[in-house]
Amino acid sequence: MTRFFLALSFVFAVLCPSAPAHADQSDINAAARSVVRVVVIADDGDTVEVVGHGSGIVVAPDIILTNAHVVEPLAQDADLKLGVIPSQGETGYFARVLRYAPRTDLALLKLTEKGRLVPMTFTPVAVSDGAEVFAVGYPANVDIAQGLDFGDLISPITPVKTRGNVSGGRSAKKFETILHTAAIGGGNSGGPLLDACGRVIGVNSFGTLSDGSDSEFFFAVSVREVLKFLREADIKPRLSSSACRSLEDYDDSEAARAAAIERQRDAARRTAEGERMRAMIRAERRAQLEVMNERENGMALAALLLLLGFAGVGGTAWLIASGAKREYAIGAGAASAFLVIGSLLAWFSRPEISDIEARAEALLSDNAGAPAEGPPGETLVAGDLICTLDAERSRVTVSNGGDLAFAWSEQGCVSERTQYARTDQGEWARVLVPNEEDTVSVNRYDPETGVFRTERYLLPLSTMEKAREARGKYSAPKCEAGEDKVLELGSNQQTILDLLPARPNERLVYRCSIKP
C-alpha cells in the first residue's frame, strides 16, 4: 500500500503540475528582439522625411510580416521607399513588398540588401478568454513625447511593450481577430500580440474609437489568419505548440519530481533493509538447525567410532590370548587405533555454536535486499545513444524538440568530436555560442541518469557580443585531450555562464538510452 501511494504521488507531481505562473519578462524581451519599425520614406532629392510608419514581425532572417495598411502608401506613390529598422544593432535596411493582402490587413516585406534579423516564434494554440497578452511595437505618441527626430526614427531603438488581457468571442466581421486590452497606438500596427511565453498569437491591426470617456479596446489579426497567409506565401515560420508555462512552474514541478523520486528511493531502501533482516532471520534459523544437526551427528559418529574402537581393543586382546597369528592381532590393534582416532576427529570437528552467525551470513544471497541505485527508468548510459524529448519536463519556445542521437564516451566526448567539461554537480556541460544567431545554448549530460538537457538563452545583442568575445578568447580541446584540458575548458566556459541571466528562455529535457 505504501508503494502505491508513493507511486501515485510521483505521477501526480509530474503529470499534474501547478497552475501556470505569470509571464517571465525575459520571454517578452527576447521576443522584442524580433520586432522592427517599418518606415515609409519620401525623398525628393532635397529633403528626406518619414511619411508614415508601423511595426513588423521578423518571420525569417530577411522576411518581415506587417499590416497591409502600413505599406498602402507605396501602392499610391511609386517614388516612396520602404525601410526596416531593427530593435538592435547599428543600421536599418531597405525592403520591398513581397505579398499584399488588404482583405486580412497583412503584408510581407523582403529586405533588398544583406541583413540578418532574428525570427520570432508563432504558436497555433488557441488563446483562452482572459489570458494575459502583450503588445510590442513603436507607437507614434511615444516617439512624439520623446521628441524623436528623423535620425532617431531610422535608428535601432527598443520597442514599447504593454500588457493586457484577451476578451474572447468578439471577432471582427471581415476577418478573424482577437479582442484585447494591451494598449496600442498609431505606429503599433503590424506589431505582434504575444502570449505570456513571448510567442505570436496575432498581429495588432486597429483599435476602437474613444473620445476619452470610454475604455479602449484593440484588435489583432488572429494567428490562424496569419499562418494561412504565410502558407500561401510559402513561408514557414517558427512554430511552438507547447502549452505556455513559466520556467518557475517547471522548476516547481522538477522539485516535486525530485522529492517524489527521493521518497521512492527511501521506501526502496527501507523495503530492502526489511527484506534483508527477514532473510537474515531465516538464514540464522537454518544455520542453527544445520549446526545443531552437524554437532549431534558428529557426537553420534564419535561415540560409534569409540565403541567400535573399544570393541577392536577387546578383539585384539582376545586374539593375543588365544594364540592367533601375530599379524591378525596387529591388524586388529591398528584398526582399533584408527577407530579411536576417527572418534576424536569426529568429536573435535563438530561446528561450534559461535559458527552459527558466520554460516548465516554465508547463506544470504549476494543480491538479497540490495538497495535500488536510482529511480525507475534511470540507468548508467554511454555509447551510441538515442534521446527522446520529455515533453512534461521541457519548456519549448523556439525549437522543434525532435529526438537526438549521439555517441557518448566516459571521458565526456560527444560523437568523437565535441569535448564536454565536468561540473561540480557530476554532470558534463558544453556552452555553445554561435555566430549566426543571438542565442547561447548550454548542453548538459548526466551519464548516471541518462538525462540530457539543453537550455537556451535568447540574449540582447549587447550581451551576445560579450559572450562571443569571451568565447573567442579560448579554443575548445579535442576529445581525449586529458584531464587538465577538460578542467581548463570548464573554467573558460564559466566566463560565459557568468554573463547569462538566472533562467533560460527554453529548456529541453531528453531521456537517453543505448541504441538497440
Long-range contacts (C-beta under 8 A, 24 or more apart in sequence): 2-267, 3-267, 3-271, 6-260, 6-263, 6-264, 6-267, 7-264, 9-260, 9-263, 10-257, 10-260, 10-261, 10-263, 10-264, 13-253, 13-256, 13-257, 13-259, 13-260, 14-253, 14-256, 14-257, 14-260, 14-392, 14-393, 15-392, 17-245, 17-249, 17-250, 17-252, 17-253, 17-392, 18-249, 18-252, 18-253, 19-249, 20-196, 20-243, 20-244, 20-245, 20-246, 20-249, 21-245, 21-246, 21-248, 21-249, 22-132, 22-196, 22-246, 23-132, 23-134, 23-196, 23-197, 23-198, 23-246, 24-246, 24-247, 24-248, 24-503, 24-505, 26-458, 26-501, 26-503, 26-505, 27-196, 27-197, 27-198, 27-397, 27-505, 28-134, 28-136, 28-161, 28-194, 28-198, 29-460, 30-198, 30-458, 30-459, 30-505, 31-120, 31-121, 31-136, 31-192, 31-194, 31-198, 31-199, 31-200, 32-87, 32-136, 32-158, 32-159, 32-161, 33-87, 33-88, 33-118, 33-438, 33-458, 33-460, 33-461, 34-58, 34-87, 34-117, 34-118, 34-119, 34-120, 34-192, 35-87, 35-120, 35-136, 35-137, 35-138, 35-159, 35-191, 35-192, 36-64, 36-84, 36-85, 36-86, 36-87, 36-117, 37-84, 37-85, 37-87, 37-138, 37-153, 37-157, 37-159, 38-64, 38-66, 38-70, 38-71, 38-82, 38-83, 38-84, 38-85, 38-109, 38-190, 39-82, 39-83, 39-84, 39-85, 39-92, 39-153, 39-154, 40-70, 40-71, 40-73, 40-74, 40-80, 40-81, 40-82, 40-83, 41-80, 41-81, 41-82, 41-83, 41-154, 42-77, 42-79, 42-80, 42-81, 43-79, 43-81, 48-150, 49-150, 50-150, 50-153, 50-154, 51-80, 53-138, 53-140, 53-153, 53-187, 54-137, 54-138, 54-187, 54-188, 54-189, 54-190, 54-191, 55-136, 55-137, 55-138, 55-159, 55-187, 55-188, 55-189, 55-190, 55-191, 55-192, 55-204, 56-84, 56-109, 56-190, 56-191, 57-120, 57-190, 57-191, 57-192, 57-200, 57-203, 58-86, 58-117, 58-118, 58-119, 58-120, 59-108, 59-119, 59-120, 59-122, 59-230, 59-235, 59-237, 60-119, 60-235, 60-237, 61-115, 61-116, 61-117, 61-118, 61-119, 62-110, 62-111, 62-115, 62-116, 62-117, 63-98, 63-108, 63-109, 63-110, 63-111, 63-235, 64-95, 64-108, 64-109, 64-110, 64-111, 64-117, 65-106, 65-107, 65-108, 65-109, 65-190, 65-203, 65-226, 65-230, 66-106, 66-107, 66-108, 66-109, 66-189, 66-190, 66-203, 67-105, 67-106, 67-107, 67-189, 67-190, 67-203, 67-204, 67-205, 67-221, 68-100, 68-101, 68-102, 68-104, 68-105, 68-106, 68-107, 69-102, 69-105, 69-189, 69-205, 70-107, 70-189, 70-190, 71-97, 71-100, 71-107, 71-109, 72-102, 75-100, 82-109, 83-154, 84-109, 84-111, 84-115, 84-117, 85-153, 85-154, 85-155, 85-156, 85-157, 86-115, 86-117, 86-156, 87-156, 87-157, 87-158, 87-159, 88-156, 88-158, 88-460, 88-461, 88-462, 89-156, 89-461, 90-156, 91-156, 92-154, 92-155, 92-156, 98-233, 99-229, 99-232, 99-233, 101-229, 103-174, 103-175, 104-174, 104-175, 104-221, 104-225, 104-229, 105-175, 105-203, 105-205, 105-206, 105-221, 106-203, 106-221, 106-225, 106-226, 106-229, 107-190, 108-229, 108-230, 108-233, 108-235, 116-436, 118-437, 118-438, 119-237, 119-238, 120-192, 120-199, 120-200, 120-237, 120-238, 121-198, 121-199, 121-200, 121-237, 121-238, 121-239, 121-240, 121-397, 121-398, 122-199, 122-200, 122-201, 122-223, 122-226, 122-227, 122-237, 122-238, 122-239, 122-240, 123-195, 123-197, 123-199, 123-200, 123-201, 123-223, 123-239, 123-240, 123-241, 123-244, 124-223, 124-224, 124-227, 124-239, 124-241, 125-195, 125-201, 125-241, 125-242, 125-243, 125-244, 127-166, 127-168, 127-178, 127-195, 127-201, 127-202, 128-166, 128-168, 129-166, 129-167, 129-168, 129-169, 130-165, 130-166, 130-167, 130-168, 131-165, 131-166, 131-195, 131-196, 132-163, 132-164, 132-165, 132-195, 132-196, 133-163, 133-164, 133-165, 133-166, 133-178, 133-180, 133-182, 133-193, 133-194, 133-195, 133-196, 133-201, 134-161, 134-162, 134-163, 134-164, 134-182, 134-193, 134-194, 134-195, 134-196, 134-198, 135-161, 135-162, 135-164, 135-180, 135-182, 135-183, 135-184, 135-188, 135-191, 135-192, 135-193, 135-194, 135-204, 135-218, 135-220, 136-160, 136-161, 136-191, 136-192, 136-194, 137-184, 137-187, 137-188, 137-189, 137-190, 137-191, 137-192, 137-204, 138-187, 138-188, 138-191, 139-184, 139-185, 139-186, 139-187, 139-188, 140-185, 140-186, 140-187, 141-185, 141-186, 141-187, 142-185, 142-187, 143-187, 159-191, 160-188, 164-218, 167-217, 171-222, 172-219, 175-221, 175-222, 175-225, 176-221, 176-222, 176-224, 176-225, 177-202, 177-205, 177-219, 177-220, 177-221, 177-222, 178-202, 178-219, 178-220, 178-221, 178-222, 179-217, 179-218, 179-219, 180-217, 180-218, 180-219, 180-220, 181-215, 181-216, 181-217, 181-218, 182-218, 183-216, 183-218, 184-218, 193-220, 195-244, 196-244, 196-246, 197-240, 197-244, 197-245, 197-246, 197-397, 198-397, 198-505, 199-240, 199-244, 199-397, 200-226, 202-226, 238-398, 240-396, 240-397, 240-398, 242-391, 242-394, 242-395, 242-396, 242-397, 242-401, 245-395, 247-395, 247-503, 247-504, 247-507, 248-503, 250-393, 250-395, 250-507, 253-392, 253-393, 254-393, 257-393, 261-375, 264-375, 264-376, 265-371, 265-372, 265-374, 265-375, 268-371, 268-372, 269-371, 269-372, 272-369, 272-370, 272-371, 272-372, 273-369, 273-371, 275-368, 275-369, 276-364, 276-368, 276-369, 279-364, 279-365, 279-368, 279-369, 280-360, 280-364, 283-360, 283-361, 283-363, 283-364, 284-356, 284-357, 284-360, 286-360, 286-363, 287-355, 287-356, 287-357, 287-359, 287-360, 287-363, 288-356, 290-359, 291-351, 291-352, 291-353, 291-355, 291-356, 291-359, 294-350, 294-351, 295-350, 295-351, 298-346, 298-347, 298-349, 298-350, 299-347, 299-350, 301-343, 301-346, 302-343, 302-344, 302-346, 302-347, 303-343, 304-343, 305-339, 305-340, 305-342, 305-343, 305-346, 306-339, 306-340, 306-343, 308-339, 309-336, 309-337, 309-338, 309-339, 309-340, 309-342, 309-343, 310-336, 311-336, 312-336, 312-339, 374-448, 374-449, 377-511, 378-448, 378-449, 378-450, 378-451, 379-450, 379-513, 380-447, 380-448, 380-450, 381-408, 381-447, 381-450, 381-512, 381-513, 381-514, 382-408, 382-409, 382-410, 382-447, 382-514, 383-407, 383-408, 383-514, 383-515, 384-514, 384-515, 385-450, 385-512, 385-513, 385-514, 385-515, 386-512, 386-513, 386-515, 387-452, 387-510, 387-511, 387-512, 387-513, 388-510, 388-511, 388-512, 389-508, 389-509, 389-510, 390-509, 390-510, 390-511, 393-509, 394-507, 394-508, 394-509, 395-506, 395-507, 395-508, 396-506, 396-508, 397-456, 397-458, 397-505, 397-506, 398-439, 398-456, 398-458, 398-505, 398-506, 399-454, 399-456, 399-506, 399-508, 401-508, 403-510, 404-452, 404-510, 404-512, 405-515, 408-445, 408-447, 408-512, 409-479, 410-447, 411-479, 411-480, 411-486, 412-486, 413-479, 413-480, 414-445, 416-479, 417-478, 417-479, 418-476, 418-479, 419-476, 419-477, 419-478, 419-479, 419-481, 419-485, 419-486, 419-489, 420-445, 420-486, 420-489, 421-486, 421-487, 421-489, 421-490, 421-493, 422-486, 422-487, 422-490, 423-490, 429-490, 429-493, 430-476, 430-493, 431-471, 431-493, 431-496, 431-497, 433-467, 433-468, 433-470, 433-471, 433-496, 435-468, 438-464, 440-464, 440-467, 440-496, 440-500, 442-497, 442-500, 442-504, 445-512, 450-511, 450-512, 450-513, 451-509, 451-510, 451-511, 451-512, 452-509, 452-510, 452-512, 453-507, 453-508, 453-509, 453-510, 454-506, 454-507, 454-508, 454-510, 455-504, 455-506, 455-507, 455-508, 456-504, 456-505, 456-506, 456-507, 456-508, 457-500, 457-501, 457-504, 457-505, 458-505, 458-506, 459-500, 463-499, 466-499, 467-496, 467-499, 467-500, 470-495, 470-496, 470-499, 471-496
